[in-house]
Amino acid sequence: MNREDQAGARAVARYLVQWLCGLIAVGALLLLAAVVLITDPSMLVYSFKQGMLWPLIGIAVLSLAVWLTLLVAGAATRDHDR
């Protein structure tokens, strides 16, 4: 593969990972919102204190961070190519 083909392959991979992380983030945030809306407030506080919601919060935060990083990196790459 020459450099242009490698750059194109990287751009496609970055785009796919960005969309995947975006979908995971939206799904995690929707699930977290559903838990907040459905659960009784006292049970929500209990679940939070017991650490039952931390994995979901961690997945949402991590996937959002990766999505934003790839979004900024893609914008920088597009600006550099012009």
All heavy atoms as a GROMACS GRO file, in nm:
protein
  622
    1MET      N    1   0.084  -0.119   0.000
    1MET     CA    2   0.000   0.000   0.000
    1MET      C    3   0.088   0.125   0.000
    1MET      O    4   0.187   0.131   0.072
    1MET     CB    5  -0.087   0.004   0.125
    1MET     CG    6  -0.200  -0.096   0.129
    1MET     SD    7  -0.294  -0.084   0.284
    1MET     CE    8  -0.425   0.022   0.233
    2ASN      N    9   0.048   0.221  -0.079
    2ASN     CA   10   0.122   0.347  -0.075
    2ASN      C   11   0.064   0.437   0.034
    2ASN      O   12  -0.032   0.402   0.102
    2ASN     CB   13   0.119   0.415  -0.212
    2ASN     CG   14  -0.022   0.445  -0.259
    2ASN    OD1   15  -0.114   0.444  -0.180
    2ASN    ND2   16  -0.039   0.472  -0.387
    3ARG      N   17   0.122   0.552   0.050
    3ARG     CA   18   0.083   0.642   0.159
    3ARG      C   19  -0.062   0.689   0.147
    3ARG      O   20  -0.132   0.702   0.247
    3ARG     CB   21   0.175   0.763   0.164
    3ARG     CG   22   0.310   0.733   0.220
    3ARG     CD   23   0.390   0.862   0.229
    3ARG     NE   24   0.525   0.833   0.272
    3ARG     CZ   25   0.570   0.864   0.391
    3ARG    NH1   26   0.493   0.927   0.476
    3ARG    NH2   27   0.694   0.834   0.425
    4GLU      N   28  -0.106   0.716   0.026
    4GLU     CA   29  -0.243   0.763   0.008
    4GLU      C   30  -0.344   0.654   0.045
    4GLU      O   31  -0.448   0.683   0.105
    4GLU     CB   32  -0.264   0.808  -0.136
    4GLU     CG   33  -0.189   0.935  -0.170
    4GLU     CD   34  -0.206   0.974  -0.316
    4GLU    OE1   35  -0.289   0.912  -0.385
    4GLU    OE2   36  -0.137   1.066  -0.359
    5ASP      N   37  -0.314   0.531   0.009
    5ASP     CA   38  -0.403   0.420   0.045
    5ASP      C   39  -0.406   0.399   0.196
    5ASP      O   40  -0.512   0.373   0.255
    5ASP     CB   41  -0.360   0.291  -0.024
    5ASP     CG   42  -0.384   0.294  -0.174
    5ASP    OD1   43  -0.467   0.377  -0.219
    5ASP    OD2   44  -0.320   0.215  -0.244
    6GLN      N   45  -0.290   0.410   0.260
    6GLN     CA   46  -0.284   0.395   0.405
    6GLN      C   47  -0.361   0.507   0.474
    6GLN      O   48  -0.432   0.484   0.572
    6GLN     CB   49  -0.139   0.393   0.453
    6GLN     CG   50  -0.066   0.266   0.420
    6GLN     CD   51   0.079   0.270   0.465
    6GLN    OE1   52   0.132   0.376   0.497
    6GLN    NE2   53   0.143   0.154   0.465
    7ALA      N   54  -0.346   0.629   0.423
    7ALA     CA   55  -0.418   0.743   0.483
    7ALA      C   56  -0.568   0.725   0.465
    7ALA      O   57  -0.647   0.754   0.556
    7ALA     CB   58  -0.371   0.873   0.420
    8GLY      N   59  -0.609   0.675   0.349
    8GLY     CA   60  -0.752   0.650   0.327
    8GLY      C   61  -0.805   0.542   0.418
    8GLY      O   62  -0.916   0.554   0.471
    9ALA      N   63  -0.728   0.435   0.436
    9ALA     CA   64  -0.770   0.326   0.525
    9ALA      C   65  -0.780   0.376   0.669
    9ALA      O   66  -0.874   0.339   0.742
    9ALA     CB   67  -0.672   0.210   0.516
   10ARG      N   68  -0.685   0.459   0.711
   10ARG     CA   69  -0.691   0.514   0.847
   10ARG      C   70  -0.814   0.604   0.864
   10ARG      O   71  -0.878   0.602   0.970
   10ARG     CB   72  -0.565   0.595   0.878
   10ARG     CG   73  -0.450   0.512   0.920
   10ARG     CD   74  -0.338   0.598   0.978
   10ARG     NE   75  -0.213   0.534   0.951
   10ARG     CZ   76  -0.123   0.572   0.862
   10ARG    NH1   77  -0.143   0.681   0.792
   10ARG    NH2   78  -0.012   0.505   0.844
   11ALA      N   79  -0.844   0.682   0.761
   11ALA     CA   80  -0.960   0.771   0.770
   11ALA      C   81  -1.089   0.691   0.781
   11ALA      O   82  -1.178   0.726   0.859
   11ALA     CB   83  -0.964   0.862   0.647
   12VAL      N   84  -1.100   0.584   0.705
   12VAL     CA   85  -1.220   0.499   0.712
   12VAL      C   86  -1.229   0.433   0.850
   12VAL      O   87  -1.337   0.429   0.910
   12VAL     CB   88  -1.219   0.394   0.599
   12VAL    CG1   89  -1.326   0.290   0.621
   12VAL    CG2   90  -1.235   0.461   0.465
   13ALA      N   91  -1.119   0.381   0.900
   13ALA     CA   92  -1.119   0.317   1.032
   13ALA      C   93  -1.156   0.418   1.140
   13ALA      O   94  -1.235   0.386   1.231
   13ALA     CB   95  -0.983   0.255   1.060
   14ARG      N   96  -1.100   0.538   1.132
   14ARG     CA   97  -1.131   0.641   1.231
   14ARG      C   98  -1.280   0.676   1.226
   14ARG      O   99  -1.345   0.692   1.329
   14ARG     CB  100  -1.047   0.765   1.204
   14ARG     CG  101  -1.066   0.874   1.308
   14ARG     CD  102  -0.988   1.000   1.279
   14ARG     NE  103  -0.847   0.974   1.264
   14ARG     CZ  104  -0.775   1.008   1.157
   14ARG    NH1  105  -0.832   1.068   1.055
   14ARG    NH2  106  -0.646   0.982   1.153
   15TYR      N  107  -1.334   0.686   1.106
   15TYR     CA  108  -1.476   0.717   1.088
   15TYR      C  109  -1.565   0.609   1.149
   15TYR      O  110  -1.661   0.638   1.220
   15TYR     CB  111  -1.505   0.734   0.939
   15TYR     CG  112  -1.647   0.770   0.906
   15TYR    CD1  113  -1.693   0.900   0.925
   15TYR    CD2  114  -1.734   0.676   0.856
   15TYR    CE1  115  -1.823   0.934   0.895
   15TYR    CE2  116  -1.865   0.709   0.825
   15TYR     CZ  117  -1.909   0.839   0.845
   15TYR     OH  118  -2.038   0.872   0.816
   16LEU      N  119  -1.532   0.482   1.123
   16LEU     CA  120  -1.612   0.372   1.177
   16LEU      C  121  -1.605   0.365   1.329
   16LEU      O  122  -1.707   0.344   1.396
   16LEU     CB  123  -1.568   0.240   1.115
   16LEU     CG  124  -1.600   0.222   0.967
   16LEU    CD1  125  -1.540   0.091   0.915
   16LEU    CD2  126  -1.750   0.226   0.943
   17VAL      N  127  -1.485   0.382   1.385
   17VAL     CA  128  -1.470   0.379   1.530
   17VAL      C  129  -1.542   0.497   1.593
   17VAL      O  130  -1.605   0.484   1.699
   17VAL     CB  131  -1.321   0.376   1.569
   17VAL    CG1  132  -1.303   0.394   1.718
   17VAL    CG2  133  -1.257   0.246   1.524
   18GLN      N  134  -1.536   0.611   1.526
   18GLN     CA  135  -1.606   0.730   1.577
   18GLN      C  136  -1.756   0.706   1.583
   18GLN      O  137  -1.820   0.736   1.683
   18GLN     CB  138  -1.575   0.850   1.488
   18GLN     CG  139  -1.642   0.978   1.531
   18GLN     CD  140  -1.611   1.092   1.438
   18GLN    OE1  141  -1.521   1.083   1.355
   18GLN    NE2  142  -1.685   1.200   1.450
   19TRP      N  143  -1.813   0.649   1.479
   19TRP     CA  144  -1.956   0.619   1.478
   19TRP      C  145  -1.991   0.514   1.582
   19TRP      O  146  -2.092   0.524   1.651
   19TRP     CB  147  -2.002   0.574   1.339
   19TRP     CG  148  -2.049   0.689   1.258
   19TRP    CD1  149  -1.979   0.756   1.162
   19TRP    CD2  150  -2.174   0.756   1.269
   19TRP    NE1  151  -2.054   0.858   1.112
   19TRP    CE2  152  -2.174   0.861   1.176
   19TRP    CE3  153  -2.285   0.736   1.349
   19TRP    CZ2  154  -2.282   0.946   1.160
   19TRP    CZ3  155  -2.393   0.823   1.333
   19TRP    CH2  156  -2.391   0.926   1.240
   20LEU      N  157  -1.908   0.412   1.595
   20LEU     CA  158  -1.933   0.307   1.693
   20LEU      C  159  -1.932   0.364   1.835
   20LEU      O  160  -2.022   0.336   1.914
   20LEU     CB  161  -1.830   0.195   1.680
   20LEU     CG  162  -1.845   0.078   1.777
   20LEU    CD1  163  -1.975   0.004   1.748
   20LEU    CD2  164  -1.727  -0.016   1.764
   21CYS      N  165  -1.833   0.446   1.867
   21CYS     CA  166  -1.827   0.506   2.000
   21CYS      C  167  -1.943   0.602   2.022
   21CYS      O  168  -1.997   0.611   2.133
   21CYS     CB  169  -1.694   0.579   2.018
   21CYS     SG  170  -1.556   0.468   2.040
   22GLY      N  171  -1.983   0.673   1.918
   22GLY     CA  172  -2.099   0.762   1.930
   22GLY      C  173  -2.226   0.685   1.960
   22GLY      O  174  -2.306   0.725   2.045
   23LEU      N  175  -2.245   0.572   1.892
   23LEU     CA  176  -2.363   0.490   1.917
   23LEU      C  177  -2.361   0.430   2.057
   23LEU      O  178  -2.465   0.424   2.125
   23LEU     CB  179  -2.373   0.379   1.813
   23LEU     CG  180  -2.413   0.422   1.672
   23LEU    CD1  181  -2.406   0.304   1.577
   23LEU    CD2  182  -2.551   0.483   1.673
   24ILE      N  183  -2.244   0.385   2.102
   24ILE     CA  184  -2.233   0.330   2.237
   24ILE      C  185  -2.263   0.438   2.340
   24ILE      O  186  -2.334   0.415   2.439
   24ILE     CB  187  -2.094   0.269   2.259
   24ILE    CG1  188  -2.078   0.143   2.174
   24ILE    CG2  189  -2.070   0.238   2.407
   24ILE    CD1  190  -1.937   0.088   2.171
   25ALA      N  191  -2.211   0.558   2.318
   25ALA     CA  192  -2.234   0.669   2.411
   25ALA      C  193  -2.382   0.705   2.418
   25ALA      O  194  -2.438   0.723   2.527
   25ALA     CB  195  -2.151   0.790   2.371
   26VAL      N  196  -2.446   0.715   2.303
   26VAL     CA  197  -2.589   0.749   2.301
   26VAL      C  198  -2.670   0.639   2.369
   26VAL      O  199  -2.761   0.668   2.449
   26VAL     CB  200  -2.636   0.771   2.155
   26VAL    CG1  201  -2.788   0.775   2.146
   26VAL    CG2  202  -2.578   0.900   2.100
   27GLY      N  203  -2.637   0.514   2.342
   27GLY     CA  204  -2.708   0.403   2.406
   27GLY      C  205  -2.691   0.403   2.557
   27GLY      O  206  -2.787   0.383   2.632
   28ALA      N  207  -2.568   0.427   2.602
   28ALA     CA  208  -2.543   0.430   2.747
   28ALA      C  209  -2.615   0.547   2.813
   28ALA      O  210  -2.671   0.533   2.923
   28ALA     CB  211  -2.393   0.438   2.774
   29LEU      N  212  -2.614   0.662   2.748
   29LEU     CA  213  -2.683   0.777   2.805
   29LEU      C  214  -2.835   0.757   2.807
   29LEU      O  215  -2.901   0.796   2.902
   29LEU     CB  216  -2.647   0.904   2.727
   29LEU     CG  217  -2.504   0.954   2.747
   29LEU    CD1  218  -2.475   1.070   2.654
   29LEU    CD2  219  -2.480   0.994   2.891
   30LEU      N  220  -2.889   0.695   2.701
   30LEU     CA  221  -3.033   0.666   2.701
   30LEU      C  222  -3.069   0.565   2.809
   30LEU      O  223  -3.173   0.579   2.876
   30LEU     CB  224  -3.076   0.615   2.564
   30LEU     CG  225  -3.083   0.719   2.453
   30LEU    CD1  226  -3.115   0.651   2.321
   30LEU    CD2  227  -3.186   0.825   2.485
   31LEU      N  228  -2.986   0.464   2.828
   31LEU     CA  229  -3.011   0.366   2.933
   31LEU      C  230  -3.002   0.430   3.071
   31LEU      O  231  -3.086   0.403   3.158
   31LEU     CB  232  -2.912   0.250   2.922
   31LEU     CG  233  -2.931   0.135   3.019
   31LEU    CD1  234  -3.069   0.072   3.002
   31LEU    CD2  235  -2.823   0.030   2.998
   32LEU      N  236  -2.905   0.516   3.089
   32LEU     CA  237  -2.891   0.586   3.217
   32LEU      C  238  -3.012   0.678   3.241
   32LEU      O  239  -3.063   0.684   3.353
   32LEU     CB  240  -2.761   0.668   3.218
   32LEU     CG  241  -2.713   0.723   3.350
   32LEU    CD1  242  -2.692   0.610   3.450
   32LEU    CD2  243  -2.585   0.800   3.330
   33ALA      N  244  -3.058   0.745   3.136
   33ALA     CA  245  -3.176   0.830   3.150
   33ALA      C  246  -3.299   0.747   3.183
   33ALA      O  247  -3.383   0.788   3.265
   33ALA     CB  248  -3.198   0.910   3.021
   34ALA      N  249  -3.313   0.630   3.121
   34ALA     CA  250  -3.426   0.542   3.151
   34ALA      C  251  -3.422   0.495   3.296
   34ALA      O  252  -3.526   0.490   3.363
   34ALA     CB  253  -3.427   0.422   3.057
   35VAL      N  254  -3.303   0.461   3.344
   35VAL     CA  255  -3.289   0.418   3.484
   35VAL      C  256  -3.328   0.531   3.577
   35VAL      O  257  -3.399   0.510   3.676
   35VAL     CB  258  -3.144   0.371   3.512
   35VAL    CG1  259  -3.118   0.356   3.660
   35VAL    CG2  260  -3.116   0.241   3.440
   36VAL      N  261  -3.285   0.653   3.547
   36VAL     CA  262  -3.318   0.767   3.632
   36VAL      C  263  -3.468   0.795   3.632
   36VAL      O  264  -3.527   0.824   3.736
   36VAL     CB  265  -3.238   0.892   3.588
   36VAL    CG1  266  -3.289   1.018   3.653
   36VAL    CG2  267  -3.090   0.872   3.618
   37LEU      N  268  -3.530   0.785   3.514
   37LEU     CA  269  -3.674   0.815   3.505
   37LEU      C  270  -3.762   0.706   3.566
   37LEU      O  271  -3.868   0.736   3.620
   37LEU     CB  272  -3.712   0.837   3.359
   37LEU     CG  273  -3.657   0.964   3.294
   37LEU    CD1  274  -3.690   0.965   3.146
   37LEU    CD2  275  -3.711   1.088   3.362
   38ILE      N  276  -3.719   0.582   3.558
   38ILE     CA  277  -3.802   0.471   3.604
   38ILE      C  278  -3.784   0.443   3.753
   38ILE      O  279  -3.878   0.406   3.822
   38ILE     CB  280  -3.771   0.345   3.521
   38ILE    CG1  281  -3.818   0.366   3.377
   38ILE    CG2  282  -3.835   0.222   3.580
   38ILE    CD1  283  -3.773   0.257   3.282
   39THR      N  284  -3.664   0.463   3.803
   39THR     CA  285  -3.631   0.423   3.940
   39THR      C  286  -3.680   0.525   4.042
   39THR      O  287  -3.676   0.646   4.018
   39THR     CB  288  -3.478   0.406   3.953
   39THR    OG1  289  -3.434   0.319   3.852
   39THR    CG2  290  -3.439   0.351   4.087
   40ASP      N  291  -3.722   0.475   4.154
   40ASP     CA  292  -3.760   0.558   4.267
   40ASP      C  293  -3.637   0.635   4.316
   40ASP      O  294  -3.526   0.581   4.317
   40ASP     CB  295  -3.813   0.466   4.379
   40ASP     CG  296  -3.860   0.543   4.499
   40ASP    OD1  297  -3.928   0.645   4.480
   40ASP    OD2  298  -3.829   0.500   4.611
   41PRO      N  299  -3.651   0.762   4.356
   41PRO     CA  300  -3.534   0.841   4.397
   41PRO      C  301  -3.451   0.778   4.508
   41PRO      O  302  -3.328   0.782   4.505
   41PRO     CB  303  -3.593   0.974   4.442
   41PRO     CG  304  -3.721   0.985   4.367
   41PRO     CD  305  -3.772   0.844   4.352
   42SER      N  306  -3.517   0.717   4.606
   42SER     CA  307  -3.440   0.656   4.716
   42SER      C  308  -3.362   0.535   4.666
   42SER      O  309  -3.248   0.511   4.707
   42SER     CB  310  -3.533   0.616   4.830
   42SER     OG  311  -3.628   0.521   4.787
   43MET      N  312  -3.422   0.458   4.575
   43MET     CA  313  -3.351   0.343   4.517
   43MET      C  314  -3.237   0.389   4.427
   43MET      O  315  -3.132   0.324   4.419
   43MET     CB  316  -3.450   0.256   4.439
   43MET     CG  317  -3.389   0.132   4.384
   43MET     SD  318  -3.327   0.028   4.518
   43MET     CE  319  -3.251  -0.101   4.425
   44LEU      N  320  -3.256   0.501   4.359
   44LEU     CA  321  -3.151   0.557   4.274
   44LEU      C  322  -3.030   0.599   4.357
   44LEU      O  323  -2.916   0.569   4.321
   44LEU     CB  324  -3.205   0.675   4.194
   44LEU     CG  325  -3.116   0.732   4.087
   44LEU    CD1  326  -3.091   0.629   3.978
   44LEU    CD2  327  -3.177   0.857   4.028
   45VAL      N  328  -3.055   0.663   4.469
   45VAL     CA  329  -2.946   0.703   4.560
   45VAL      C  330  -2.877   0.579   4.616
   45VAL      O  331  -2.753   0.573   4.621
   45VAL     CB  332  -3.000   0.794   4.673
   45VAL    CG1  333  -2.894   0.817   4.779
   45VAL    CG2  334  -3.048   0.926   4.616
   46TYR      N  335  -2.955   0.480   4.654
   46TYR     CA  336  -2.897   0.355   4.706
   46TYR      C  337  -2.811   0.287   4.598
   46TYR      O  338  -2.700   0.242   4.627
   46TYR     CB  339  -3.009   0.261   4.750
   46TYR     CG  340  -2.960   0.125   4.793
   46TYR    CD1  341  -2.900   0.106   4.917
   46TYR    CD2  342  -2.972   0.016   4.707
   46TYR    CE1  343  -2.854  -0.018   4.956
   46TYR    CE2  344  -2.926  -0.109   4.745
   46TYR     CZ  345  -2.867  -0.125   4.869
   46TYR     OH  346  -2.820  -0.248   4.906
   47SER      N  347  -2.861   0.280   4.476
   47SER     CA  348  -2.785   0.218   4.367
   47SER      C  349  -2.656   0.293   4.339
   47SER      O  350  -2.552   0.233   4.313
   47SER     CB  351  -2.870   0.214   4.239
   47SER     OG  352  -2.985   0.138   4.258
   48PHE      N  353  -2.663   0.425   4.345
   48PHE     CA  354  -2.544   0.506   4.321
   48PHE      C  355  -2.441   0.484   4.432
   48PHE      O  356  -2.322   0.470   4.405
   48PHE     CB  357  -2.583   0.654   4.312
   48PHE     CG  358  -2.471   0.742   4.270
   48PHE    CD1  359  -2.428   0.744   4.139
   48PHE    CD2  360  -2.407   0.824   4.362
   48PHE    CE1  361  -2.324   0.826   4.100
   48PHE    CE2  362  -2.303   0.905   4.325
   48PHE     CZ  363  -2.262   0.907   4.192
   49LYS      N  364  -2.487   0.482   4.557
   49LYS     CA  365  -2.395   0.461   4.669
   49LYS      C  366  -2.334   0.322   4.668
   49LYS      O  367  -2.219   0.304   4.709
   49LYS     CB  368  -2.467   0.484   4.802
   49LYS     CG  369  -2.492   0.630   4.831
   49LYS     CD  370  -2.559   0.647   4.966
   49LYS     CE  371  -2.583   0.793   4.997
   49LYS     NZ  372  -2.648   0.813   5.127
   50GLN      N  373  -2.409   0.222   4.622
   50GLN     CA  374  -2.357   0.085   4.616
   50GLN      C  375  -2.267   0.062   4.495
   50GLN      O  376  -2.206  -0.043   4.483
   50GLN     CB  377  -2.474  -0.014   4.612
   50GLN     CG  378  -2.554  -0.018   4.739
   50GLN     CD  379  -2.471  -0.063   4.859
   50GLN    OE1  380  -2.391  -0.155   4.849
   50GLN    NE2  381  -2.486   0.006   4.970
   51GLY      N  382  -2.261   0.159   4.406
   51GLY     CA  383  -2.174   0.148   4.290
   51GLY      C  384  -2.235   0.072   4.173
   51GLY      O  385  -2.163   0.028   4.083
   52MET      N  386  -2.366   0.056   4.174
   52MET     CA  387  -2.431  -0.019   4.067
   52MET      C  388  -2.437   0.060   3.936
   52MET      O  389  -2.449   0.000   3.830
   52MET     CB  390  -2.572  -0.057   4.110
   52MET     CG  391  -2.577  -0.154   4.224
   52MET     SD  392  -2.748  -0.185   4.268
   52MET     CE  393  -2.729  -0.249   4.432
   53LEU      N  394  -2.430   0.191   3.943
   53LEU     CA  395  -2.442   0.274   3.823
   53LEU      C  396  -2.306   0.314   3.766
   53LEU      O  397  -2.299   0.366   3.654
   53LEU     CB  398  -2.523   0.400   3.853
   53LEU     CG  399  -2.667   0.376   3.897
   53LEU    CD1  400  -2.734   0.508   3.932
   53LEU    CD2  401  -2.745   0.304   3.790
   54TRP      N  402  -2.198   0.292   3.839
   54TRP     CA  403  -2.066   0.336   3.794
   54TRP      C  404  -2.021   0.271   3.663
   54TRP      O  405  -1.962   0.340   3.578
   54TRP     CB  406  -1.961   0.316   3.902
   54TRP     CG  407  -1.970   0.422   4.007
   54TRP    CD1  408  -2.006   0.404   4.136
   54TRP    CD2  409  -1.946   0.561   3.991
   54TRP    NE1  410  -2.006   0.524   4.202
   54TRP    CE2  411  -1.969   0.623   4.116
   54TRP    CE3  412  -1.908   0.641   3.884
   54TRP    CZ2  413  -1.954   0.760   4.135
   54TRP    CZ3  414  -1.894   0.777   3.903
   54TRP    CH2  415  -1.917   0.835   4.028
   55PRO      N  416  -2.045   0.142   3.639
   55PRO     CA  417  -2.005   0.087   3.509
   55PRO      C  418  -2.075   0.155   3.392
   55PRO      O  419  -2.013   0.185   3.290
   55PRO     CB  420  -2.044  -0.061   3.519
   55PRO     CG  421  -2.046  -0.090   3.664
   55PRO     CD  422  -2.091   0.036   3.730
   56LEU      N  423  -2.202   0.183   3.407
   56LEU     CA  424  -2.276   0.250   3.302
   56LEU      C  425  -2.228   0.393   3.281
   56LEU      O  426  -2.210   0.438   3.167
   56LEU     CB  427  -2.426   0.249   3.335
   56LEU     CG  428  -2.522   0.299   3.229
   56LEU    CD1  429  -2.505   0.220   3.101
   56LEU    CD2  430  -2.664   0.290   3.280
   57ILE      N  431  -2.201   0.462   3.389
   57ILE     CA  432  -2.148   0.598   3.380
   57ILE      C  433  -2.009   0.595   3.317
   57ILE      O  434  -1.977   0.679   3.232
   57ILE     CB  435  -2.144   0.664   3.520
   57ILE    CG1  436  -2.287   0.686   3.571
   57ILE    CG2  437  -2.068   0.795   3.517
   57ILE    CD1  438  -2.295   0.725   3.717
   58GLY      N  439  -1.927   0.498   3.356
   58GLY     CA  440  -1.793   0.488   3.299
   58GLY      C  441  -1.795   0.459   3.150
   58GLY      O  442  -1.716   0.518   3.074
   59ILE      N  443  -1.883   0.371   3.107
   59ILE     CA  444  -1.894   0.341   2.964
   59ILE      C  445  -1.938   0.465   2.888
   59ILE      O  446  -1.884   0.496   2.781
   59ILE     CB  447  -1.992   0.224   2.941
   59ILE    CG1  448  -1.930   0.095   2.991
   59ILE    CG2  449  -2.031   0.212   2.795
   59ILE    CD1  450  -2.027  -0.021   2.997
   60ALA      N  451  -2.034   0.538   2.940
   60ALA     CA  452  -2.082   0.659   2.873
   60ALA      C  453  -1.972   0.764   2.864
   60ALA      O  454  -1.949   0.822   2.757
   60ALA     CB  455  -2.204   0.715   2.947
   61VAL      N  456  -1.901   0.788   2.973
   61VAL     CA  457  -1.796   0.890   2.974
   61VAL      C  458  -1.679   0.850   2.883
   61VAL      O  459  -1.630   0.932   2.805
   61VAL     CB  460  -1.747   0.915   3.118
   61VAL    CG1  461  -1.620   0.998   3.120
   61VAL    CG2  462  -1.855   0.982   3.199
   62LEU      N  463  -1.637   0.725   2.890
   62LEU     CA  464  -1.525   0.679   2.808
   62LEU      C  465  -1.559   0.684   2.659
   62LEU      O  466  -1.480   0.733   2.578
   62LEU     CB  467  -1.485   0.538   2.849
   62LEU     CG  468  -1.364   0.480   2.775
   62LEU    CD1  469  -1.240   0.561   2.807
   62LEU    CD2  470  -1.345   0.335   2.813
   63SER      N  471  -1.676   0.637   2.622
   63SER     CA  472  -1.713   0.638   2.481
   63SER      C  473  -1.733   0.781   2.430
   63SER      O  474  -1.697   0.813   2.316
   63SER     CB  475  -1.836   0.553   2.455
   63SER     OG  476  -1.945   0.600   2.531
   64LEU      N  477  -1.786   0.870   2.513
   64LEU     CA  478  -1.796   1.010   2.474
   64LEU      C  479  -1.659   1.074   2.456
   64LEU      O  480  -1.637   1.152   2.362
   64LEU     CB  481  -1.876   1.090   2.577
   64LEU     CG  482  -2.027   1.083   2.565
   64LEU    CD1  483  -2.092   1.150   2.685
   64LEU    CD2  484  -2.073   1.150   2.438
   65ALA      N  485  -1.565   1.041   2.544
   65ALA     CA  486  -1.430   1.096   2.533
   65ALA      C  487  -1.361   1.048   2.405
   65ALA      O  488  -1.298   1.127   2.334
   65ALA     CB  489  -1.347   1.057   2.655
   66VAL      N  490  -1.375   0.920   2.373
   66VAL     CA  491  -1.315   0.867   2.250
   66VAL      C  492  -1.382   0.929   2.129
   66VAL      O  493  -1.315   0.969   2.032
   66VAL     CB  494  -1.325   0.713   2.247
   66VAL    CG1  495  -1.284   0.658   2.112
   66VAL    CG2  496  -1.239   0.652   2.356
   67TRP      N  497  -1.513   0.942   2.132
   67TRP     CA  498  -1.585   1.002   2.020
   67TRP      C  499  -1.540   1.146   1.996
   67TRP      O  500  -1.513   1.186   1.883
   67TRP     CB  501  -1.735   0.997   2.048
   67TRP     CG  502  -1.817   1.058   1.940
   67TRP    CD1  503  -1.846   1.006   1.817
   67TRP    CD2  504  -1.881   1.186   1.945
   67TRP    NE1  505  -1.925   1.093   1.747
   67TRP    CE2  506  -1.948   1.204   1.823
   67TRP    CE3  507  -1.888   1.285   2.042
   67TRP    CZ2  508  -2.021   1.319   1.795
   67TRP    CZ3  509  -1.961   1.399   2.014
   67TRP    CH2  510  -2.027   1.414   1.891
   68LEU      N  511  -1.531   1.225   2.104
   68LEU     CA  512  -1.487   1.363   2.089
   68LEU      C  513  -1.342   1.373   2.042
   68LEU      O  514  -1.308   1.459   1.960
   68LEU     CB  515  -1.504   1.439   2.221
   68LEU     CG  516  -1.647   1.475   2.258
   68LEU    CD1  517  -1.653   1.534   2.397
   68LEU    CD2  518  -1.704   1.572   2.156
   69THR      N  519  -1.256   1.286   2.092
   69THR     CA  520  -1.116   1.284   2.049
   69THR      C  521  -1.106   1.254   1.900
   69THR      O  522  -1.032   1.322   1.827
   69THR     CB  523  -1.035   1.181   2.130
   69THR    OG1  524  -1.045   1.214   2.268
   69THR    CG2  525  -0.891   1.180   2.087
   70LEU      N  526  -1.179   1.154   1.854
   70LEU     CA  527  -1.176   1.121   1.712
   70LEU      C  528  -1.239   1.231   1.628
   70LEU      O  529  -1.195   1.257   1.515
   70LEU     CB  530  -1.246   0.988   1.688
   70LEU     CG  531  -1.172   0.866   1.740
   70LEU    CD1  532  -1.259   0.742   1.726
   70LEU    CD2  533  -1.041   0.847   1.667
   71LEU      N  534  -1.339   1.297   1.680
   71LEU     CA  535  -1.402   1.408   1.608
   71LEU      C  536  -1.302   1.523   1.590
   71LEU      O  537  -1.289   1.577   1.480
   71LEU     CB  538  -1.525   1.455   1.684
   71LEU     CG  539  -1.612   1.559   1.616
   71LEU    CD1  540  -1.680   1.498   1.493
   71LEU    CD2  541  -1.716   1.611   1.713
   72VAL      N  542  -1.231   1.556   1.695
   72VAL     CA  543  -1.132   1.664   1.687
   72VAL      C  544  -1.014   1.622   1.597
   72VAL      O  545  -0.966   1.701   1.516
   72VAL     CB  546  -1.083   1.703   1.828
   72VAL    CG1  547  -0.963   1.795   1.822
   72VAL    CG2  548  -1.196   1.767   1.906
   73ALA      N  549  -0.970   1.498   1.611
   73ALA     CA  550  -0.858   1.449   1.527
   73ALA      C  551  -0.898   1.447   1.380
   73ALA      O  552  -0.818   1.482   1.293
   73ALA     CB  553  -0.816   1.311   1.572
   74GLY      N  554  -1.022   1.409   1.350
   74GLY     CA  555  -1.068   1.409   1.213
   74GLY      C  556  -1.079   1.549   1.156
   74GLY      O  557  -1.043   1.573   1.040
   75ALA      N  558  -1.123   1.643   1.238
   75ALA     CA  559  -1.131   1.782   1.192
   75ALA      C  560  -0.992   1.839   1.168
   75ALA      O  561  -0.970   1.910   1.069
   75ALA     CB  562  -1.206   1.867   1.295
   76ALA      N  563  -0.897   1.805   1.253
   76ALA     CA  564  -0.760   1.853   1.235
   76ALA      C  565  -0.699   1.793   1.110
   76ALA      O  566  -0.626   1.860   1.035
   76ALA     CB  567  -0.675   1.818   1.357
   77THR      N  568  -0.727   1.666   1.083
   77THR     CA  569  -0.675   1.600   0.964
   77THR      C  570  -0.735   1.660   0.838
   77THR      O  571  -0.665   1.685   0.739
   77THR     CB  572  -0.704   1.449   0.969
   77THR    OG1  573  -0.648   1.397   1.089
   77THR    CG2  574  -0.646   1.378   0.850
   78ARG      N  575  -0.865   1.687   0.841
   78ARG     CA  576  -0.930   1.748   0.724
   78ARG      C  577  -0.877   1.888   0.699
   78ARG      O  578  -0.858   1.927   0.584
   78ARG     CB  579  -1.082   1.750   0.744
   78ARG     CG  580  -1.147   1.615   0.724
   78ARG     CD  581  -1.297   1.625   0.721
   78ARG     NE  582  -1.353   1.678   0.847
   78ARG     CZ  583  -1.384   1.603   0.951
   78ARG    NH1  584  -1.362   1.474   0.948
   78ARG    NH2  585  -1.436   1.656   1.060
   79ASP      N  586  -0.853   1.966   0.805
   79ASP     CA  587  -0.798   2.100   0.788
   79ASP      C  588  -0.656   2.095   0.736
   79ASP      O  589  -0.614   2.180   0.658
   79ASP     CB  590  -0.802   2.176   0.921
   79ASP     CG  591  -0.944   2.214   0.961
   79ASP    OD1  592  -1.033   2.211   0.873
   79ASP    OD2  593  -0.965   2.246   1.079
   80HIS      N  594  -0.581   1.995   0.778
   80HIS     CA  595  -0.441   1.980   0.735
   80HIS      C  596  -0.433   1.942   0.588
   80HIS      O  597  -0.342   1.982   0.517
   80HIS     CB  598  -0.369   1.877   0.821
   80HIS     CG  599  -0.227   1.856   0.783
   80HIS    ND1  600  -0.134   1.957   0.792
   80HIS    CD2  601  -0.162   1.747   0.735
   80HIS    CE1  602  -0.018   1.908   0.749
   80HIS    NE2  603  -0.032   1.781   0.715
   81ASP      N  604  -0.530   1.862   0.540
   81ASP     CA  605  -0.528   1.814   0.402
   81ASP      C  606  -0.565   1.924   0.303
   81ASP      O  607  -0.535   1.913   0.186
   81ASP     CB  608  -0.623   1.697   0.385
   81ASP     CG  609  -0.573   1.571   0.454
   81ASP    OD1  610  -0.452   1.565   0.483
   81ASP    OD2  611  -0.654   1.481   0.480
   82ARG      N  612  -0.630   2.026   0.347
   82ARG     CA  613  -0.673   2.134   0.253
   82ARG      C  614  -0.560   2.214   0.206
   82ARG      O  615  -0.462   2.241   0.211
   82ARG     CB  616  -0.772   2.225   0.322
   82ARG     CG  617  -0.906   2.159   0.340
   82ARG     CD  618  -1.001   2.253   0.402
   82ARG     NE  619  -1.125   2.182   0.431
   82ARG     CZ  620  -1.228   2.238   0.488
   82ARG    NH1  621  -1.226   2.363   0.522
   82ARG    NH2  622  -1.336   2.168   0.511
   0.00000   0.00000   0.00000
